Every structure is written in structure tokens, then in C-alpha cells.
Amino acid sequence: MSGKERVYFRRRVDVVAGLLALGMAMLAIRAVDLQWMQAGHLNELAEKQRYRTFESVAPRGLITDDKGRILANSIEVPSISAIADEVPSDRIPALAKALAMPVGELKRRLHAHAGFVWLSRQVAPDLAARVMALNIPGVRQESEWRRYQPQGPETGHVLGFVGIDGHGLEGLERSMDSELSGRPGLMQVRRDARGHSLPGGIWLRKPKMGQSIHLYLDAAIQSMAYAALVDGINANKAKSGSVVVMRPDDGAILAMVSWPSFNPNDFSKYKPQQWRNRAITDVFEPGSSLKPFTLAAGLLSGHWHPDSEVYCEKGSMRIANYVIHDDHPETWLDLTQILAKSSNIGAAKIALDIGPEKLHHMLSKLGFGERTGIRLGGESPGILLPIDRWGPVETANIAFGQGIAVTPLQLATAFCVLANGGMRVSPRLVEGLPVPPPERVIPEKITHEIMGMLDVAASPDGTGKLAVPAGYRVAGKTGTAQKVNPDGRYSDHRFTAVFAGAVPADHPALVIVVMIDEPSESIYGGQVSAPIFRQIAAAALPYLGIAPDPGQAAPWKVLQAATTQPAPAPRHGSLQGMSLRQVRDYAVDNGLQLRVHGSGWVSRQSPATLASLEPGNLLEVWLSE
């Protein structure tokens, strides 16, 4: 090899060596960068490839009634999910068939996400079992919490309902969502080298159950009120109706029901207008049921006394261009007779005598024209015109319940003032929430006088005689009011029928307000709403242990047997042949969760025997006519 060739060879060796040294240096730099400079970031990426995290909804808190009976709870149900990019395309048709879902819809869901996706939520256990039996990669069964209300339509308007994501959408479930909602859990699931999810997982944060709330509502009285309302609406072919039952001494709401009803356990099958709690959202003109407060304002003025007489113009009186009529022409009536015979003219003359300011002040102090503050969304304040809009015609009309609009809850709260010796207490639904202190609205002497007049109004000579259950006395007032047409004029064929009162009259334990909208068989509160009042009182008073007058003990024994008899014990561990109400009573008495299918009488149950059930377990029944 010549010298020139040797020089050329050395140069090539030096270049190769230099390149090798440079490569080694770059590798060393890259190693330092990966091992030290980017270690944290790369470890994070590796963890993401090996693990996936999922948020798990927590069970909501219980809602219980005054006696601790469960009105709403959360039950664990299966849901089907998938890691979309792990599901083999050739298995999609079989998966769609098991899910009872169109293939196109399933493909759309899977192709919309590369990672976690819900396929079908809160499904029946047998459907979940069919899906998981296919053993399709990427398809998972999750556990979720579904809200369940054992009393269904009876409490639906008060409690509302919960959406599929666990948040309250209506009623108490919505207004107290922050208290009832739990803290979601966080679960971590491992994946293999190919990215497929491995069974099991670990909790990074376990779900925490929401806060439970306790209501003043009594499930038994709620059922009584609901049954009586439905019976009354069917009998009178009415459009809708509401009932409120309150304890006057502390304002506790023992029942609040409305119709048309809906099943909150399957709320999506009903129209939104059926979700509305009419006892707090719908306003109506109270008609003659407002007259006791007009008379109270008259007595409070000092111009009038219980034995004062009013000339009732033989049934017709003109005020400006407006004529007031009474159903029955009368001449001279004292204040008790004005209530008993429900004279519009008598009430109007008292209001015109004392002036609009005194009547407006009385109605304002009773809470008309403002929300009661109950913890429920959608409550209406009603309508009470400002005093500068009260002329003689408006004053006369409002005196007998026209030109003012109230909710059933507002009217019940006002009657509680009369039953509670003149003290106004705020209505209470949820125990433990702060409420304003009681406030004196009417002197006790005047309320006793008004209650005596209302006792006569519900006597055999009064308009409310059909409201009185055997063995008791009622202090109450009927109301019949024309509804206003869209053009602002009063309708000649659309009415509301009302009865509001306290029972027993001498020591009131309950205030009950019944409002029926657009009855067809009769329009009068004494014919339509009073019998519903009587049905509720006849069942609720014995249930509360309140006996009738000693001279009428026979009806008490009959009612006691009908309302306090425990649910029959199942024969041989089977509920077959029992009615829905009997099954509900059995579930409540034994602390069981109840799921109902169909209507009529029990034809099948799960589990097949009741011996294995413990408090808190789920009892499922199928009914057929």
C-alpha cells in the first residue's frame, strides 16, 4: 500500500471513529434526557397506558317519612359499558342483539369515542347476564345506583325524580340535590400490554353516600289523601285536583297530593305537565273559602261583632256597574249565618264598611300574595293586588274570594292560623330546616269566634255538612269559584270546587284543603270537595288515635278496624293474591325495598320465598288483573 493510500485509509478511519464517538455522545445525551430530564413525564404516559380511571356515581341519601319509613332510596343496578377501541368489529352484531339495540346505533356509540363509553345504563339483570355471557373484549358490566320510590305515584309530586346521571330533576330530589347527592368514587382499572382492560380494579376514592333527609310527611296519611282524591276526581269527572293535610300547631305537612299523577320510577313515560306539583304551582280563586278571613278582618276592626246583622238585599246588590248575587236570596243575617249560608253580599258589605286597607292587611299577614318558603321549586306566590288597585268593586269581589288567587298550600297555611289560635306558623316539609318563628296574626278571641262560625257552616244547616265524618265535628268552609277565560271574562261552565277546614273542631289536629278543578257532575265545593275531606278525615283521625265524641263510639270501632289493621301475613312465604296496597304495607313493615310491575293482584314474586329477605333487601312483584 502506497503512502498516499495509507493516508487516505487513516482519514476514513478517523471519520468513522469520529462519527461513532458523536453517535455515542448523542446516545448518552438522549439517555440522560430520558432517564432524568423527562422521567416524570414518561412515567405519567406509561401509567396512562397501563391504567384507566373511571368515576363512579355514589348512592343518594335516603328520604324517610315522619315515622322513618323509606320514601326514596338508591338500589344497585347493572349497566353495560365498553372501551370502544377494544371491541372487535365482527362481534358488534351479536352485542347489538343482546342489548336489543339496532346495529347502526351501537356502531355510532362505539365509533364516537376511542375510550370509555356507556352502551346501556341501568338495565335488567338478565340482560346484563346475556351480554356478559358473550365474553366480548372491551365490554364491561358496571354497577350504578338507581333511585326508587316505594310509594310511586302517591309521593311522586313531592319527591320528584332523579335523572340517569344521579342528579335530582324535580321535587325535593332537585331542591335538595346538594344534600342528597353523594361524593362520586374514582376507580382505577389495569390494562395489559395490548391495551386490553383486565378484570377487577382498585378504588382511588370510594363513593360516599349522600345525606339522608327526614320529612314530616306521613306515608299512611299520604296514601289516604291520594286514594280519596282519586276517588273524588273520578266520581266528579274532574280535570285535576290537589289535597294538602297539615298539623296546625307546628305547620307540619302530613300529606300533599295532586292528580293527574305520574310514576317517578318511570317518569320519562309521562308528559311534563303531569310532573307538576299542583298543590304549590297552580293558583285558583278560593271563592267563599276566603270569607272567614274577611269576617276576621271585620271583627278585628271593632265595627263588627258575631251577633251583628247585615241586610243581604234579597240576593242582589249593585256596586258601580257591577251586580253581586247570592245563590239564595236573604234579608238580615248575622255573621255566623253569613258563613253558614255563604252570602257574597254579606261578606262584601263587611269589607266595604271596614275599607280595603284593613282587608288587604289581613290577607297579607296571612301570607297570601307571597311564597310560603317551603323547600320545593316552582312554588307560586299567588295573586294579591296591591292596595292602590283596590276600588269598591275589587274590595267587594275579594271579600268573597274573587279577584285573588291562592295555592292549596297557602289556603291550608291560612286555615292553620284559625285552628292555631291566631298564630301563623310556616309550613314545614323537611325536618331540621330553619323556619321563621310563629307570629300572631289574629287575636285568639277572634279566631275562637270564627272557628265557632265555621263549626256551624259545617253543621247540617250549613253548606259544608257533607264534610263531617261520623263522630266528629268540623270547622270548615266551602268555596265555588268561576274560572277566568283567556279573554279575561269569567266562564259560565268552568269552576273550581274547594273545601277547607279543621278537624276536630274543638281541638284541631288536622287542617285539610281539597281543591278540585273543573268538576263535571256538580260545581259546588259542598258537593264535590267536602266528601273528599270527609273521607280523608275519617281515615286519618283514627290512625292518629283521635277518638270521636263518646256518644258515637260505633263508627270509631269500624274506622279503627279499617285503618289500623296490619297487613295480612303471607301464607307459606308467598304474596300471591295480595293487593298492591297490602304488598306495600308488608314491605314497609319489614323494611324492604319494593319494585312493582303491572296492576291488580300479585301473581309472581322474587325471591320465590320471603324467608331469605332481610331489611333493606329488594322484593319484586308482578301483578295482573
Secondary structure, DSSP 4 states (H G I P E B T S, - for coil): --HHHHHHHHHHHHHHHHHHHHHHHHHHHHHHIIIIISHHHHHHHHHHHHEEEEEEPPPPPPEE-TTS-EEEEEEEEEEEEEEGGGS-GGGHHHHHHHHT--HHHHHHHHHH-SSEEEEE-S--HHHHHHHHHT--TTEEEEEEEEEE-TTTHHHHHHH-EE-TTS-EEEHHHHHTHHHH--BPEEEEEEB-TTSPBPS--EEEE--BPPPPEEBS--HHHHHHHHHHHHHHHHHHT-SEEEEEEEETTTTEEEEEEEES---GGGGGGS-HHHH--HHHH--B--GGGGHHHHHHHHHHHTS--TT-EEE-GGGEEEETTEEEE-SS--SEEEHHHHHHTT-HHHHHHHHHHH-HHHHHHHHHHTTTTS----S-TT----B---GGG--HHHHHHHHTT-S-BB-HHHHHHHHHHHHTTTEE---B-BTT---PPPEE-S-HHHHHHHHHHHHHHTSTTSTTGGGPPTT---EEEEEEEEEEPTTSSEEEEEEEEEEEEEESSSS--EEEEEEEES-SS---HHHHTHHHHHHHHHHHHHHTT----GGGHHHHHHHHHHHHPPPPPPBTTB-TT-BHHHHHHHHHHTT-EEEEESSSEEEEEESS-GGG--TT-EEEEEEE-
